[in-house]
């Protein structure tokens, strides 16, 4: 069966790989000159290096992402050390984990800067939070995560130490914007996966650049299986005839015939493509509601080590300026004879995106010097600011259930992308899970013909 995949981001790559594994004839159409979407590397001639467009981390429960890496032969390039570190101003730090003694301490309210009665209040609030996540009250999607925390009596000290950061990390958005149901659903998904695997969820990272991890293996797989890749192929519409997909029309007027199509474009590129699909107004309305959330990352090439004790460290109180620091020397086994590379991440960076690159770098270096004594005299050899104004999408209160299913009303047409209905809102796992479901729809259709 002739299958067309529209979009060469992670959802499109996974769709094309798994369709080819299922024995289908696949053409992948990508509007840009390269594959990867929001998961790419970016060559920097100034330092003769190839950093990523931001640090991408994984949860050990990402079963569909791991399936994709297995398919393209790069799963060996992912490490799960089982811990991260919380760094406090002045240099003190505490290693954190979801399991073992560290996990038990956190469950009992023993968090950085949480003292006295706040520990008891934290432990009690966390029990309520988990209970309400598992048995969700009707009002959960009517309030923000911020309101939810206040209702259950979560102390601000505990929010500063852990919970606000968890919301930002899980949803990519701020607690006073995101619906409380979003982090609750993600917590339930994580708990379920931990039970299934009998292993606490932990955070991991790629040990190679993102092109090597996601794209190079896929391109080899495509070459081996005969998948056709067409770059600079801008699709203007998905064509439907008598209730079944007939192919796609390109912006230059060309037509690519197809028996099946997976539309795997980002949420903000969907409008216009599905005009011939029954119910497209509802899909477009969902796309309009899922507004973009920005992330700002900085690759800081310094003249010395700042003395990190872990591969990744969360800065306590750094929200909005510098939230997470990643030690690329540890993560990639990187040679630091020329410079030391630290990648930083700020999620929901609404205010940061309005500042100049120089201002962002100066602010982040001031933060590093505040948290890492050894950074006091560090000099920036090169700073590379990566702005992703559309890194993910916001799910505000009242938006539960609006994300469309992968199956459409058109025979042979499926949707894929992190914005479609999945168990995870996180970009990478959501993209891969949506691709898996979309491929199932197409394979089922192929069997019925």
Secondary structure, DSSP 4 states (H G I P E B T S, - for coil): -EEEEE--SHHHHHHHHHHHHTT-EEEEE-SSSSS-TTS-EEEETTTTEEEESS--EEETT-HHHHHHHHHHT-GGGEE--S-EEEE-TTS-EEEE-SSHHHHHHHHTT--TT--THHHHHHHHHHHHHHHHHHS--TTGGGSBHHHHHHHTT--HHHIIIIIHHHHHHHHSS-TTTSBHHHHHHHHHHHHHHHHHHTS---EEEESS-HIIIIIIHHHHHHHHHT-EEETT--EEEEEEETTEEEEEEETTS-EEE-SEEEE---GGG-TTTTTTSTTHHHHHHHHHHS-EEEEEEEEEEESS----SSSEEEETT-TTT--EEEEHHHHHT---SS-EEEEEEESS-TTGGGS-HHHHHHHHHHHHHHH-GGGTT--EEEEEEEEEEEEEE---TT-TT-SPPSB-SSBTEEE-STTSS-S--SHHHHHHHHHHHHHHHHHHHHHH-
